[in-house]
Amino acid sequence: MTTNLSRRTAIQAFTASIVTGALAGRALAQQGHFHGAPFSTLSGTTVEELAPHQIGQRQLESPAPKGPQGRWEARTALPLPRSEMAWATALNGRMHVVGGYGEGAVNRAYHHVYDPQEDRWSMLAPLPRGANHVAVVADGGRLYALGGFLEQNRTPDDNAFIYDLKTDSWRPIARLSRERGAASAVALDGKIHLIGGAALPTQERASIGWHEVYDPGADRWEMRKPLPAARDHAGAVAYGGRIHVIGGRFNTFEYNTDRHDVYHPDRDSWASAAPIPTGRSGHGLVIYRGRFFAMGGEQRDFDRNWQQHDKVFGQLESYDPTSDTWQSHAPMTTPRHGLGAVALGDWIHVAGGGPVVGGGMQSSIHEAFTLG
């Protein structure tokens, strides 16, 4: 009991500090004040531009056949550089970006929202507790924030929260069955599927294939058939009554995968589909014009002489679920990983993310893609 009370007191104090800081930040955001430098480091240092060796990490060429190229355009930057949010979600025509790294810390509770009509960011109620790699998804007019890491890409959490847009407030829901971060969240038929991620022990930071489903009516989690290949930092979407999980990593970004697994809820089973041409993790995945568009991500390679080669992917590749084929489009103007990506109207918006491999640098860059 003493331990629980101490933990509760600590959480309440931490939450109060978050809310105080967030209210100040919200005021700045609503007044249109933004940080000038597009990049910052975990030490809190602002950076105006990347060094040549950092730009050299960018990968732009895709092995997929070329499709319509489209174009990228700049949009209003995030109020501050952020990364490792893992994902973003769209709710009522706006983009919500939750949690992640920023301002010298890895357990931020930020909740930024972007209005494409006004090309403007504002800040809403912060998460009750800060974390990175929080799985987010919107359904039924509400936003879910699930799990995450309390330290830098480790120490997973089992907290789950729901955000009510009408009251601009969060409340806890049933905890996850297992602590995890960097999982994939998908809404399907009124329920929330949470798939994969990385879990305990922290020393291993091991990928898992757990697949649990949340029923909002019963406030209860139930287990489903696990992901065939346990992994985290994967992209996931629901389409045509099925769930597609694409890419990701086995434990670390040295072991990315191009796997594409499809969940059939009526049979509680998984099948394989065409792999993504560029195996990646920490990427964005959205549905746009009936296709799945994947962008960004990272990887670390070593050659035979154990020389390190870091890659930040800018390839934009799309999947046609009807023909089970992939094609490529105009690469990202600024390749990043650990970003937020959503489709709003006829545009794909990509905000924040790390411009170099790892979590040492964040960006406020916001760019949008359209096929025109």
C-alpha positions, 0 to 999 in steps of 0.5 A, a space after each residue: 500500500 505504501 508503495 502504491 501511495 508513493 507511486 500515486 503521489 509521484 505520478 500526481 506531482 509529475 502530471 502537475 508539472 507537465 500540465 503547468 509547462 504544457 499550458 505555457 507552451 499552449 499559450 505560445 503555440 496559440 499565439 503563433 510563436 515557434 522555435 526558429 531552428 529546425 533541429 535540436 539535440 537531446 542535450 537541448 542544443 539548437 541546430 540550424 542545419 545538418 553537417 555533411 556527414 549527417 546529410 550523407 545518411 540520407 537514402 533516396 533510391 527505391 528498388 520499386 518500379 516508378 509510379 506517379 511522382 507527385 510533389 512535396 511542399 513545406 508546411 508550418 513547422 511544429 512548435 518545437 523539434 520532436 522525434 520518437 513519437 512513433 506515430 500520429 493519428 487523424 481526428 476530425 480532419 486534424 493531425 494529432 502528434 503525442 509524446 516523444 523526445 523534445 527539449 532535452 528529455 525523452 518522456 515528453 507529454 506533448 499533444 500538438 494538433 495541426 489544422 490544415 485549413 489554417 496551416 497552424 499548430 496548437 497545443 491540447 491537453 498533455 498526456 497524463 504521463 510523458 513517454 516516447 514511442 506511444 501507440 496512438 489511434 483515433 476511433 469513434 471521435 476519441 483518441 487512444 494513447 497506449 503504452 510507450 517507453 519511459 526512458 530512451 527507447 526502453 522501460 516499457 509502460 502498460 498505461 492506456 489513456 483515451 482523449 475526449 476532444 469535447 472536454 480536452 481531457 484524458 482519462 485512464 482506461 484498462 491497462 495493457 496486458 503487458 508493458 510495451 512500447 513502439 507497438 502498432 495501434 489500429 482501429 477496426 470495427 469499433 475495437 482497438 488492436 495493439 500489435 507487436 512492440 518491445 517489452 521487458 526485460 529492459 536489458 534485452 528490449 526484446 520485440 514481441 508479437 503480442 496482439 491484444 484487442 480493446 473493447 471500449 464498451 467493456 473496457 477490457 483487453 482480449 488476446 488474439 493470434 500473435 503477429 507471426 514475426 515478433 517486431 516493433 517500430 512497424 507500420 500498420 493500417 486497417 483496410 477492407 476489414 483486415 489489418 496490414 503490418 508492414 516493416 519494423 525491426 527485430 529488437 534493434 534497427 540493425 535488424 530491419 525487416 521487409 515483412 508484410 503480414 495481414 490479419 484476418 479477424 474473421 479467422 483470427 489468422 495471419 497471411 503474407 503479402 508482398 514485402 515492402 521494397 525498402 525494409 525499414 523501421 520507425 517509418 510512417 504508413 498511411 492510406 491515401 487514394 486507396 493505397 498504403 504509402 510508407 515513408 521515412 525510417 532508419 537502419 544501421 549496417 556494418 560492413 565486413 570491416 565493421 565500419 558503421 553505415 547509418 541510413 535514414 530513409 527518404 523513399 516514398 513507396 506505395 502498395 496497391 492492396 488490389 494487385 498486391 504490388 508496390 511502386 515508388 514516388 518522389 522521395 521525402 525532401 527531408 528524410 526522417 524516422 520516428 515521425 508523425 504521418 497522417 493523410 488529410 484531404 488530398 495530402 500526406 502530412 509528415 511532421 517531426 522525426 529524427 533526421 539522423 539515425 538514433 534518438 540524438 537529434 529531433 526536427 520540427 520540419 513539417 512537409 506534405 505530399 500530394 499526387 496532385 
